[in-house]
Amino acid sequence: MAKATSSQAWLWHHRLSYLNFDTINLLSKNDIVVGLLKLKFVKDHLCFSCELGKAKRKSFHTKLTPTLKRRLQLLHIDLCGPMRTLHAYFAAEGILHQTSVARTPEQNGVVERRNHTLVKAARTMLSAAKVPLFFWAEAIATAYFTQNRSLVIPHHKKTPYHIINDQKPSVKFFYIFGFVCYIVRDGENLNKMKEKG
């Protein structure tokens, strides 16, 4: 497999919400997504934004999840309060509903780990883009969107998007969070010399 240039490697690292290079190479090598060139992506220096945004004290072990027979047989969510509609849906679909003790994130490992991954990516994106912190919701939404199309579920060797939609996700249209963009005003009646953006 040909080696990507340094600029290509870092461009995709940034576009995929600062995803690690091993996962980017896995996506490329195994043709898991559409739009990512089949190249070997090499990390040739440290990413300053990742060092700041993903610093941690110590790691923790995640618990293993059981092997499931069908989609959405087991659902991990982090919600609170009574949810009659959700309970009725669980009963109708045969979904197992397990709760954890209040204020014990240790018991909710899958959701807490997912939230941790999203927050790390969003923090890194905000830091790299040097945008105000009130854009945190957009950063979380962007990280969620890109991670659903780029993080590989080891058991399935597919992304969450592929598992749910039965098709490979496309990453062709991904851009770097925080970059300046312009809207094209092509639907308006503009005279020939007016700005189009």
Backbone as a printed PyTorch tensor [residue, N CA C, xyz], in Angstrom:
tensor([[[  0.8550,  -1.1820,   0.0000],
         [  0.0000,   0.0000,   0.0000],
         [  0.9000,   1.2430,   0.0000]],

        [[  0.5720,   2.2100,  -0.8270],
         [  1.3530,   3.4410,  -0.9290],
         [  1.1870,   4.2820,   0.3320]],

        [[  2.2070,   5.0420,   0.6370],
         [  2.1950,   5.8940,   1.8240],
         [  1.5900,   7.2530,   1.4800]],

        [[  0.7150,   7.7230,   2.3400],
         [  0.1090,   9.0440,   2.1520],
         [  1.1480,  10.1180,   2.4540]],

        [[  1.0050,  11.2580,   1.8180],
         [  1.8880,  12.3750,   2.1500],
         [  1.5380,  12.8610,   3.5490]],

        [[  2.4500,  13.5900,   4.1410],
         [  2.2170,  14.1110,   5.4910],
         [  0.9720,  14.9950,   5.5230]],

        [[  0.7980,  15.8340,   4.5000],
         [ -0.3700,  16.7290,   4.4830],
         [ -1.6710,  15.9470,   4.3340]],

        [[ -1.6710,  14.8670,   3.5280],
         [ -2.8730,  14.0280,   3.3990],
         [ -3.1980,  13.3530,   4.7300]],

        [[ -2.1780,  12.8210,   5.3870],
         [ -2.3830,  12.1170,   6.6540],
         [ -2.9780,  13.0460,   7.7070]],

        [[ -2.4120,  14.2360,   7.8340],
         [ -2.9080,  15.1650,   8.8590],
         [ -4.2650,  15.7530,   8.4850]],

        [[ -4.5220,  15.9220,   7.1910],
         [ -5.8370,  16.4010,   6.7550],
         [ -6.9200,  15.4210,   7.2000]],

        [[ -6.7150,  14.1160,   6.9750],
         [ -7.7220,  13.1290,   7.3710],
         [ -7.7930,  12.9720,   8.8850]],

        [[ -6.6870,  13.1270,   9.5670],
         [ -6.6960,  13.1060,  11.0340],
         [ -7.6060,  14.2240,  11.5500]],

        [[ -7.4990,  15.4060,  10.9700],
         [ -8.3310,  16.5470,  11.3820],
         [ -9.7760,  16.3830,  10.9250]],

        [[ -9.9880,  15.9280,   9.6980],
         [-11.3550,  15.7560,   9.1840],
         [-12.1470,  14.7330,   9.9910]],

        [[-11.4820,  13.6920,  10.4530],
         [-12.1660,  12.6280,  11.2050],
         [-12.1520,  12.9090,  12.7050]],

        [[-12.2430,  14.1700,  13.0650],
         [-12.3280,  14.6020,  14.4690],
         [-11.1510,  14.0950,  15.2910]],

        [[ -9.9400,  14.2210,  14.7420],
         [ -8.7030,  13.8810,  15.4420],
         [ -8.6550,  12.4130,  15.8410]],

        [[ -9.1180,  11.5650,  14.9270],
         [ -9.1020,  10.1170,  15.1040],
         [ -7.6550,   9.6270,  15.0580]],

        [[ -7.3520,   8.5790,  15.8390],
         [ -5.9710,   8.0910,  15.8570],
         [ -5.6120,   7.4350,  14.5200]],

        [[ -4.3330,   7.4150,  14.2250],
         [ -3.8620,   6.9520,  12.9180],
         [ -4.0710,   5.4560,  12.7090]],

        [[ -4.0340,   4.6590,  13.7670],
         [ -4.2880,   3.2230,  13.6190],
         [ -5.6980,   2.9780,  13.0880]],

        [[ -6.6680,   3.7140,  13.6120],
         [ -8.0540,   3.5530,  13.1580],
         [ -8.2240,   4.0720,  11.7320]],

        [[ -7.5640,   5.1740,  11.4040],
         [ -7.6330,   5.6900,  10.0300],
         [ -7.0640,   4.6540,   9.0610]],

        [[ -5.9490,   4.0240,   9.4340],
         [ -5.3510,   2.9810,   8.5880],
         [ -6.2590,   1.7640,   8.4720]],

        [[ -6.9520,   1.4180,   9.5560],
         [ -7.9050,   0.3030,   9.5250],
         [ -9.0480,   0.6000,   8.5540]],

        [[ -9.5730,   1.8280,   8.6070],
         [-10.6410,   2.2400,   7.6890],
         [-10.1740,   2.1470,   6.2410]],

        [[ -8.9590,   2.6040,   5.9890],
         [ -8.4170,   2.6260,   4.6340],
         [ -8.0890,   1.2260,   4.1260]],

        [[ -7.3720,   0.4610,   4.9200],
         [ -6.9000,  -0.8680,   4.5040],
         [ -8.0520,  -1.8300,   4.2320]],

        [[ -9.0600,  -1.8220,   5.0980],
         [-10.1730,  -2.7660,   4.9850],
         [-11.3500,  -2.2270,   4.1870]],

        [[-11.1960,  -1.0310,   3.5970],
         [-12.2400,  -0.4430,   2.7520],
         [-13.5770,  -0.3600,   3.4990]],

        [[-13.5250,   0.1880,   4.7160],
         [-14.7050,   0.2470,   5.5810],
         [-15.5850,   1.4540,   5.2570]],

        [[-14.9760,   2.5170,   4.7300],
         [-15.7320,   3.7240,   4.3820],
         [-15.5030,   4.0790,   2.9150]],

        [[-16.4020,   4.8910,   2.3740],
         [-16.2950,   5.3720,   0.9930],
         [-15.6590,   6.7580,   1.0280]],

        [[-14.6740,   6.9790,   0.1650],
         [-14.0920,   8.3100,   0.0480],
         [-12.7220,   8.4630,   0.6690]],

        [[-12.2430,   7.4570,   1.3890],
         [-10.9080,   7.5060,   1.9880],
         [ -9.9660,   6.7100,   1.0880]],

        [[ -8.9170,   7.3590,   0.6270],
         [ -7.9770,   6.7050,  -0.2860],
         [ -7.2870,   5.5250,   0.3870]],

        [[ -6.9570,   4.4950,  -0.3990],
         [ -6.2590,   3.3110,   0.1290],
         [ -4.7800,   3.6400,   0.2460]],

        [[ -4.4230,   4.3100,   1.3190],
         [ -3.0500,   4.7170,   1.5780],
         [ -2.6770,   4.3510,   3.0050]],

        [[ -1.3900,   4.3100,   3.2700],
         [ -0.8930,   4.0980,   4.6340],
         [ -0.6860,   5.4770,   5.2370]],

        [[ -1.4210,   5.7870,   6.2950],
         [ -1.3440,   7.0870,   6.9490],
         [ -0.3680,   6.9930,   8.1210]],

        [[  0.6640,   7.8350,   8.0950],
         [  1.7250,   7.7790,   9.1000],
         [  1.7190,   9.0570,   9.9310]],

        [[  1.8200,   8.8740,  11.2420],
         [  1.9150,  10.0080,  12.1650],
         [  3.3930,  10.3690,  12.2760]],

        [[  3.7990,  11.4580,  11.6210],
         [  5.2150,  11.8070,  11.5900],
         [  5.6300,  12.8080,  12.6700]],

        [[  4.6790,  13.3350,  13.4050],
         [  4.9830,  14.1980,  14.5480],
         [  3.7660,  14.2180,  15.4750]],

        [[  3.9300,  14.7670,  16.6670],
         [  2.8230,  14.8390,  17.6200],
         [  1.8030,  15.8770,  17.1730]],

        [[  0.5490,  15.6000,  17.4620],
         [ -0.5260,  16.5620,  17.2030],
         [ -0.7090,  17.3740,  18.4840]],

        [[ -0.3580,  18.6390,  18.4330],
         [ -0.4180,  19.5010,  19.6070],
         [ -1.8390,  19.5650,  20.1730]],

        [[ -2.8370,  19.6500,  19.2920],
         [ -4.2360,  19.7200,  19.7400],
         [ -4.6440,  18.4460,  20.4660]],

        [[ -4.2030,  17.2840,  19.9600],
         [ -4.5260,  16.0070,  20.6170],
         [ -3.8590,  15.9190,  21.9830]],

        [[ -2.6210,  16.3860,  22.0720],
         [ -1.9110,  16.3500,  23.3540],
         [ -2.6440,  17.1920,  24.3960]],

        [[ -3.1670,  18.3370,  23.9910],
         [ -3.8990,  19.2020,  24.9220],
         [ -5.2970,  18.6690,  25.2240]],

        [[ -6.0050,  18.2530,  24.1910],
         [ -7.4050,  17.8690,  24.3490],
         [ -7.6330,  16.4750,  24.8830]],

        [[ -6.6520,  15.5630,  24.6980],
         [ -6.8560,  14.1710,  25.0850],
         [ -5.9760,  13.7320,  26.2480]],

        [[ -5.3560,  14.6810,  26.9360],
         [ -4.5210,  14.3290,  28.0880],
         [ -5.3820,  13.6470,  29.1440]],

        [[ -4.8040,  12.6620,  29.8300],
         [ -5.5720,  11.9370,  30.8440],
         [ -4.6760,  11.5840,  32.0210]],

        [[ -5.3180,  11.3100,  33.1460],
         [ -4.5790,  10.9400,  34.3550],
         [ -4.1620,   9.4830,  34.3170]],

        [[ -5.1290,   8.5940,  34.2180],
         [ -4.8230,   7.1700,  34.1050],
         [ -5.9680,   6.4820,  33.3840]],

        [[ -5.6640,   5.3660,  32.7560],
         [ -6.6770,   4.6670,  31.9760],
         [ -7.5250,   3.7800,  32.8700]],

        [[ -8.6620,   3.3550,  32.3300],
         [ -9.5320,   2.4380,  33.0550],
         [ -9.9770,   1.3460,  32.0920]],

        [[-10.3490,   0.2090,  32.6470],
         [-10.7600,  -0.9230,  31.8230],
         [-12.2690,  -0.8880,  31.6180]],

        [[-12.6780,  -1.0980,  30.3780],
         [-14.1090,  -1.1610,  30.0900],
         [-14.5750,  -2.5970,  30.2400]],

        [[-15.8310,  -2.7600,  30.6290],
         [-16.3490,  -4.1210,  30.7660],
         [-16.7770,  -4.6470,  29.4020]],

        [[-16.7410,  -5.9550,  29.2510],
         [-17.1370,  -6.5750,  27.9940],
         [-18.6520,  -6.6180,  27.8840]],

        [[-19.1590,  -6.4320,  26.6740],
         [-20.6020,  -6.5220,  26.4490],
         [-20.9260,  -7.8990,  25.8800]],

        [[-22.1060,  -8.4050,  26.1590],
         [-22.4570,  -9.7340,  25.6470],
         [-22.6560,  -9.7110,  24.1320]],

        [[-22.4760, -10.8690,  23.5080],
         [-22.7200, -10.9990,  22.0710],
         [-24.2240, -10.9570,  21.8300]],

        [[-24.6400, -10.1170,  20.8970],
         [-26.0680,  -9.9260,  20.6470],
         [-26.5020, -10.7030,  19.4150]],

        [[-27.7520, -11.1180,  19.4180],
         [-28.3010, -11.9090,  18.3150],
         [-28.8640, -11.0310,  17.1920]],

        [[-29.3550,  -9.8200,  17.5290],
         [-29.9440,  -8.9470,  16.5180],
         [-29.7090,  -7.4970,  16.9050]],

        [[-29.9950,  -6.5840,  15.9750],
         [-29.7960,  -5.1580,  16.2050],
         [-30.6670,  -4.6500,  17.3430]],

        [[-30.1120,  -3.7670,  18.1280],
         [-30.8170,  -3.0890,  19.2220],
         [-31.4210,  -4.0530,  20.2420]],

        [[-30.8330,  -5.2380,  20.4040],
         [-31.3110,  -6.1580,  21.4330],
         [-30.9500,  -5.6150,  22.8140]],

        [[-29.7960,  -4.9830,  22.8970],
         [-29.3590,  -4.3570,  24.1360],
         [-29.0140,  -2.9200,  23.8020]],

        [[-29.5970,  -1.9750,  24.5360],
         [-29.4290,  -0.5630,  24.2440],
         [-28.8400,   0.1210,  25.4620]],

        [[-27.7190,   0.8280,  25.2960],
         [-27.0890,   1.5740,  26.3790],
         [-27.4050,   3.0460,  26.1730]],

        [[-28.0680,   3.6690,  27.1460],
         [-28.3760,   5.0910,  27.0450],
         [-28.1240,   5.7440,  28.3890]],

        [[-27.9750,   7.0540,  28.3720],
         [-27.7060,   7.8040,  29.5890],
         [-28.7970,   8.8630,  29.7370]],

        [[-29.9730,   8.4400,  30.2220],
         [-31.1160,   9.3280,  30.4010],
         [-31.5830,   9.2640,  31.8460]],

        [[-32.4550,  10.1720,  32.1970],
         [-32.9920,  10.1320,  33.5540],
         [-34.4990,  10.3610,  33.5110]],

        [[-35.1510,   9.9940,  34.5940],
         [-36.5820,  10.2430,  34.7120],
         [-37.4360,   9.1240,  34.1590]],

        [[-38.7590,   9.1840,  34.4230],
         [-39.6660,   8.1460,  33.9250],
         [-39.8430,   8.2580,  32.4110]],

        [[-39.8980,   7.1120,  31.7480],
         [-40.0080,   7.0960,  30.2890],
         [-41.0110,   6.0250,  29.8830]],

        [[-42.2960,   6.2880,  30.0680],
         [-43.3280,   5.2910,  29.7730],
         [-43.3140,   4.8610,  28.3100]],

        [[-43.1780,   5.8270,  27.4130],
         [-43.1710,   5.5130,  25.9800],
         [-41.9970,   4.6070,  25.6410]],

        [[-40.8470,   4.9070,  26.2110],
         [-39.6600,   4.1030,  25.9500],
         [-39.8230,   2.6950,  26.5030]],

        [[-40.4110,   2.5650,  27.6980],
         [-40.6460,   1.2410,  28.2830],
         [-41.6210,   0.4270,  27.4240]],

        [[-42.6450,   1.0770,  26.8960],
         [-43.5980,   0.3840,  26.0220],
         [-42.9070,  -0.0820,  24.7400]],

        [[-42.0400,   0.7660,  24.2030],
         [-41.2880,   0.3940,  23.0010],
         [-40.3730,  -0.7980,  23.2900]],

        [[-39.6890,  -0.7620,  24.4300],
         [-38.8160,  -1.8810,  24.8150],
         [-39.6070,  -3.1850,  24.8710]],

        [[-40.7710,  -3.1330,  25.5030],
         [-41.6000,  -4.3350,  25.6460],
         [-42.0600,  -4.8470,  24.2760]],

        [[-42.4710,  -3.9230,  23.4050],
         [-42.9630,  -4.3200,  22.0840],
         [-41.8570,  -4.9220,  21.2130]],

        [[-40.6310,  -4.4250,  21.3580],
         [-39.5220,  -4.8750,  20.5130],
         [-38.6820,  -5.9720,  21.1610]],

        [[-38.9740,  -6.2990,  22.4090],
         [-38.2060,  -7.3370,  23.0920],
         [-36.8080,  -6.8880,  23.4840]],

        [[-36.6690,  -5.5980,  23.7870],
         [-35.3660,  -5.0460,  24.1710],
         [-35.2100,  -5.1500,  25.6840]],

        [[-34.0680,  -5.6500,  26.1080],
         [-33.7660,  -5.8020,  27.5220],
         [-33.4380,  -4.4380,  28.1160]],

        [[-34.1360,  -4.0500,  29.1910],
         [-33.8970,  -2.7660,  29.8360],
         [-33.2640,  -3.0060,  31.1980]],

        [[-32.0070,  -2.6040,  31.3390],
         [-31.3010,  -2.7400,  32.6040],
         [-30.9310,  -1.3500,  33.0870]],

        [[-31.1060,  -1.1100,  34.3650],
         [-30.7510,   0.1920,  34.9200],
         [-29.5520,   0.0390,  35.8470]],

        [[-28.8770,   1.1340,  36.0700],
         [-27.7690,   1.1440,  37.0240],
         [-28.1780,   2.0040,  38.2130]],

        [[-27.4620,   1.8620,  39.3050],
         [-27.7460,   2.6450,  40.5040],
         [-27.4330,   4.1090,  40.2030]],

        [[-28.2710,   5.0120,  40.7050],
         [-28.0840,   6.4400,  40.4580],
         [-26.7180,   6.9040,  40.9600]],

        [[-26.1280,   7.8280,  40.2470],
         [-24.8470,   8.4480,  40.5760],
         [-23.6870,   7.4540,  40.7060]],

        [[-23.7210,   6.4010,  39.9080],
         [-22.6040,   5.4440,  39.8650],
         [-22.2000,   5.2210,  38.4090]],

        [[-21.4060,   6.1330,  37.8530],
         [-21.0100,   5.9950,  36.4550],
         [-20.1880,   4.7340,  36.1920]],

        [[-19.5950,   4.1610,  37.2450],
         [-18.8070,   2.9370,  37.0810],
         [-19.6640,   1.7910,  36.5460]],

        [[-20.9620,   1.7770,  36.8940],
         [-21.8530,   0.7120,  36.4490],
         [-22.3470,   0.9210,  35.0210]],

        [[-22.1490,   2.0960,  34.4950],
         [-22.6530,   2.4350,  33.1630],
         [-21.4810,   2.5990,  32.1970]],

        [[-20.6030,   1.6000,  32.1790],
         [-19.3340,   1.6920,  31.4750],
         [-19.4140,   2.0140,  30.0030]],

        [[-20.3210,   1.3800,  29.2660],
         [-20.3870,   1.5730,  27.8140],
         [-20.7560,   3.0140,  27.4800]],

        [[-21.7930,   3.5340,  28.1190],
         [-22.2420,   4.9050,  27.8370],
         [-21.2050,   5.9130,  28.3200]],

        [[-20.6630,   5.6930,  29.5180],
         [-19.6680,   6.6240,  30.0450],
         [-18.4300,   6.6580,  29.1530]],

        [[-18.0210,   5.5170,  28.6400],
         [-16.8520,   5.4690,  27.7560],
         [-17.1450,   6.2100,  26.4500]],

        [[-18.3460,   6.0100,  25.9070],
         [-18.7350,   6.6940,  24.6670],
         [-18.7780,   8.2070,  24.8840]],

        [[-19.3750,   8.6320,  26.0090],
         [-19.4210,  10.0590,  26.3230],
         [-18.0090,  10.6210,  26.4780]],

        [[-17.1360,   9.8600,  27.1290],
         [-15.7540,  10.2870,  27.3330],
         [-15.0500,  10.4790,  25.9860]],

        [[-15.2550,   9.5460,  25.0580],
         [-14.6480,   9.6270,  23.7250],
         [-15.1660,  10.8530,  22.9750]],

        [[-16.4660,  11.1130,  23.0710],
         [-17.0500,  12.2840,  22.4070],
         [-16.5060,  13.5840,  22.9890]],

        [[-16.4460,  13.6660,  24.3090],
         [-15.9740,  14.8920,  24.9620],
         [-14.5040,  15.1430,  24.6220]],

        [[-13.6900,  14.0860,  24.6100],
         [-12.2740,  14.2380,  24.2460],
         [-12.1340,  14.7870,  22.8310]],

        [[-12.8850,  14.2260,  21.8940],
         [-12.8190,  14.6870,  20.5040],
         [-13.3030,  16.1340,  20.3970]],

        [[-14.4030,  16.4550,  21.0660],
         [-14.9500,  17.8190,  21.0080],
         [-13.9760,  18.8200,  21.6280]],

        [[-13.3770,  18.4660,  22.7510],
         [-12.4000,  19.3380,  23.4100],
         [-11.2110,  19.5930,  22.4790]],

        [[-10.7470,  18.5440,  21.8190],
         [ -9.6210,  18.6690,  20.8900],
         [ -9.9980,  19.5490,  19.7080]],

        [[-11.2030,  19.3680,  19.1710],
         [-11.6600,  20.1610,  18.0300],
         [-11.7860,  21.6380,  18.3970]],

        [[-12.3380,  21.9250,  19.5700],
         [-12.4790,  23.3140,  20.0210],
         [-11.1120,  23.9620,  20.2050]],

        [[-10.1840,  23.2070,  20.7800],
         [ -8.8340,  23.7190,  21.0100],
         [ -8.1220,  23.9990,  19.6890]],

        [[ -8.2060,  23.0600,  18.7600],
         [ -7.5140,  23.2040,  17.4760],
         [ -8.0850,  24.3490,  16.6470]],

        [[ -9.4060,  24.4920,  16.6610],
         [-10.0600,  25.5210,  15.8470],
         [ -9.9810,  26.9000,  16.4940]],

        [[ -9.6270,  26.9230,  17.7770],
         [ -9.5590,  28.1830,  18.5300],
         [-10.8730,  28.9650,  18.4330]],

        [[-11.9730,  28.2390,  18.6030],
         [-13.2890,  28.8690,  18.6070],
         [-13.7600,  28.9990,  20.0560]],

        [[-14.6780,  29.9130,  20.3430],
         [-15.1730,  30.0730,  21.7110],
         [-15.8450,  28.8020,  22.2260]],

        [[-15.8070,  28.6190,  23.5400],
         [-16.3460,  27.4080,  24.1530],
         [-17.8530,  27.2630,  23.9810]],

        [[-18.5720,  28.3480,  23.6470],
         [-20.0200,  28.1920,  23.4820],
         [-20.3670,  27.3960,  22.2200]],

        [[-19.3700,  27.0230,  21.4260],
         [-19.5860,  26.1300,  20.2820],
         [-19.4530,  24.6640,  20.6780]],

        [[-19.4840,  24.3780,  21.9780],
         [-19.2820,  22.9990,  22.4450],
         [-20.3410,  22.0510,  21.8870]],

        [[-21.5880,  22.5030,  21.7600],
         [-22.6530,  21.6220,  21.2570],
         [-22.3980,  21.2430,  19.7960]],

        [[-21.9370,  22.1980,  18.9940],
         [-21.6120,  21.9050,  17.5970],
         [-20.4260,  20.9500,  17.5150]],

        [[-19.4560,  21.1220,  18.4080],
         [-18.2900,  20.2280,  18.4250],
         [-18.7040,  18.8070,  18.7990]],

        [[-19.5820,  18.6660,  19.7950],
         [-20.0690,  17.3370,  20.1960],
         [-20.8490,  16.7040,  19.0400]],

        [[-21.7230,  17.4860,  18.3930],
         [-22.5190,  16.9550,  17.2760],
         [-21.6210,  16.5220,  16.1200]],

        [[-20.5950,  17.3020,  15.8280],
         [-19.6650,  16.9480,  14.7560],
         [-18.8900,  15.6870,  15.1120]],

        [[-18.4060,  15.6090,  16.3460],
         [-17.6690,  14.4180,  16.7920],
         [-18.5610,  13.1860,  16.7200]],

        [[-19.8050,  13.3220,  17.1560],
         [-20.7680,  12.2130,  17.1140],
         [-20.9920,  11.7530,  15.6730]],

        [[-21.1830,  12.7190,  14.7820],
         [-21.4260,  12.4210,  13.3670],
         [-20.2310,  11.6880,  12.7530]],

        [[-19.0290,  12.2080,  12.9720],
         [-17.8440,  11.5890,  12.3660],
         [-17.5150,  10.2480,  13.0100]],

        [[-17.6780,  10.1310,  14.3240],
         [-17.3500,   8.8700,  14.9920],
         [-18.3110,   7.7540,  14.6070]],

        [[-19.5640,   8.0630,  14.3750],
         [-20.5010,   7.0320,  13.9230],
         [-20.1470,   6.5210,  12.5300]],

        [[-19.3680,   7.2780,  11.8040],
         [-18.9580,   6.8790,  10.4610],
         [-17.4950,   6.4500,  10.3900]],

        [[-16.7900,   6.4830,  11.5250],
         [-15.3640,   6.1540,  11.4680],
         [-14.8830,   5.1830,  12.5370]],

        [[-15.5050,   5.1350,  13.6920],
         [-15.0660,   4.1900,  14.7180],
         [-15.5440,   2.7960,  14.3450]],

        [[-14.6650,   1.8260,  14.4200],
         [-14.9770,   0.4640,  13.9880],
         [-15.3490,  -0.3850,  15.1930]],

        [[-16.4910,  -1.0760,  15.1030],
         [-16.8980,  -2.0220,  16.1380],
         [-16.1040,  -3.3080,  15.8800]],

        [[-15.1990,  -3.7050,  16.7800],
         [-14.3080,  -4.8410,  16.5090],
         [-15.0290,  -6.1400,  16.1490]],

        [[-16.1110,  -6.4510,  16.8380],
         [-16.8260,  -7.7050,  16.6020],
         [-17.3830,  -7.7890,  15.1760]],

        [[-17.8620,  -6.6570,  14.6580],
         [-18.4970,  -6.6230,  13.3340],
         [-17.5480,  -6.1910,  12.2190]],

        [[-16.4540,  -5.5090,  12.5870],
         [-15.5350,  -4.9030,  11.6130],
         [-16.2780,  -3.9230,  10.7000]],

        [[-17.2250,  -3.2090,  11.3120],
         [-18.0160,  -2.1980,  10.6120],
         [-18.1590,  -0.9880,  11.5250]],

        [[-18.5850,   0.1320,  10.9340],
         [-18.8790,   1.3200,  11.7250],
         [-20.3200,   1.2300,  12.2350]],

        [[-20.6710,   1.9970,  13.2760],
         [-22.0690,   2.0040,  13.7280],
         [-23.0400,   2.3850,  12.6100]],

        [[-22.6580,   3.3430,  11.7740],
         [-23.5060,   3.7540,  10.6480],
         [-23.7760,   2.5700,   9.7190]],

        [[-22.7540,   1.7940,   9.4080],
         [-22.8860,   0.6440,   8.5060],
         [-23.7860,  -0.4250,   9.1220]],

        [[-23.6490,  -0.6480,  10.4230],
         [-24.4620,  -1.6610,  11.1010],
         [-25.9430,  -1.2860,  11.0560]],

        [[-26.2610,  -0.0350,  11.3160],
         [-27.6590,   0.4150,  11.3580],
         [-28.2600,   0.5410,   9.9590]],

        [[-27.5050,   1.0940,   8.9990],
         [-28.0470,   1.4020,   7.6680],
         [-27.7250,   0.3770,   6.5860]],

        [[-26.9780,  -0.6510,   6.9060],
         [-26.5900,  -1.6880,   5.9390],
         [-25.8990,  -1.1320,   4.6930]],

        [[-25.1370,  -0.0550,   4.8560],
         [-24.3230,   0.4670,   3.7600],
         [-23.1110,   1.1870,   4.3370]],

        [[-22.0290,   1.1790,   3.5720],
         [-20.8070,   1.8370,   4.0220],
         [-21.0340,   3.3420,   4.0910]],

        [[-20.5140,   3.9850,   5.1220],
         [-20.6410,   5.4430,   5.1930],
         [-19.6630,   6.1250,   4.2390]],

        [[-20.0250,   7.3040,   3.8010],
         [-19.1430,   8.1040,   2.9480],
         [-18.4850,   9.1840,   3.7950]],

        [[-17.1880,   9.3680,   3.6010],
         [-16.4750,  10.4390,   4.2940],
         [-15.9540,  11.4720,   3.2900]],

        [[-16.4390,  11.3960,   2.0610],
         [-15.9860,  12.2900,   0.9900],
         [-16.2240,  13.7590,   1.3250]],

        [[-17.3190,  14.0400,   1.9970],
         [-17.7370,  15.4220,   2.2170],
         [-17.2580,  15.9860,   3.5550]],

        [[-16.4170,  15.2760,   4.2880],
         [-15.9630,  15.7390,   5.5980],
         [-14.9860,  16.9100,   5.4510]],

        [[-15.1850,  17.9150,   6.2720],
         [-14.2810,  19.0520,   6.3470],
         [-13.8020,  19.1920,   7.7800]],

        [[-12.8220,  20.0220,   7.9890],
         [-12.2590,  20.2150,   9.3240],
         [-13.1600,  21.1500,  10.1180]],

        [[-13.4700,  20.7690,  11.3540],
         [-14.3110,  21.5730,  12.2360],
         [-13.6450,  22.9220,  12.4910]],

        [[-14.4210,  24.0020,  12.3640],
         [-13.9380,  25.3360,  12.6780],
         [-13.3720,  26.1030,  11.4990]],

        [[-13.2720,  25.4790,  10.3230],
         [-12.7580,  26.1850,   9.1590],
         [-13.8180,  27.1280,   8.6110]],

        [[-13.3770,  28.2010,   8.0100],
         [-14.2820,  29.1870,   7.4310],
         [-14.9400,  28.5860,   6.1940]],

        [[-16.2470,  28.8030,   6.0760],
         [-16.9600,  28.3490,   4.8860],
         [-17.8920,  29.4700,   4.4280]],

        [[-18.2860,  29.3970,   3.1800],
         [-19.1450,  30.4230,   2.5980],
         [-20.3560,  29.7690,   1.9650]],

        [[-21.5030,  30.4030,   2.1060],
         [-22.7380,  29.9170,   1.5070],
         [-22.8760,  30.5530,   0.1310]],

        [[-23.1680,  29.7350,  -0.8620],
         [-23.3590,  30.2430,  -2.2200],
         [-24.8130,  30.6630,  -2.3780]],

        [[-25.0220,  31.9080,  -2.7900],
         [-26.3760,  32.4320,  -2.9830],
         [-26.7660,  32.2870,  -4.4470]],

        [[-26.9690,  31.0770,  -4.9060],
         [-27.2740,  30.8720,  -6.3200],
         [-28.7640,  30.9550,  -6.6310]],

        [[-29.6230,  30.8850,  -5.6250],
         [-31.0590,  30.9270,  -5.8610],
         [-31.6040,  32.3290,  -5.9850]],

        [[-30.8110,  33.3160,  -5.5730],
         [-31.2770,  34.6960,  -5.6090],
         [-31.0000,  35.3070,  -6.9800]],

        [[-31.7600,  36.3430,  -7.3050],
         [-31.5140,  37.0810,  -8.5460],
         [-30.3860,  38.0740,  -8.2960]],

        [[-29.1800,  37.6610,  -8.6230],
         [-28.0210,  38.5250,  -8.4420],
         [-27.5790,  39.0350,  -9.8080]],

        [[-27.1710,  40.3040,  -9.8420],
         [-26.6800,  40.7630, -11.1340],
         [-25.2760,  40.2110, -11.3600]],

        [[-24.7860,  40.3140, -12.5430],
         [-23.5600,  39.6420, -12.9770],
         [-22.3480,  39.9560, -12.1000]],

        [[-22.2160,  41.1640, -11.6190],
         [-21.0250,  41.5740, -10.8870],
         [-21.1880,  41.5000,  -9.3630]],

        [[-22.3300,  41.0550,  -8.8630],
         [-22.5520,  40.9280,  -7.4140],
         [-21.8270,  39.7020,  -6.8770]],

        [[-21.4820,  39.7450,  -5.6050],
         [-20.8490,  38.5900,  -4.9560],
         [-21.8370,  37.4400,  -4.8810]],

        [[-21.3790,  36.2330,  -5.1130],
         [-22.2490,  35.0540,  -5.1050],
         [-22.2520,  34.3490,  -3.7530]],

        [[-21.3290,  34.7290,  -2.8670],
         [-21.2240,  34.0600,  -1.5680],
         [-21.4800,  34.9910,  -0.4270]]])
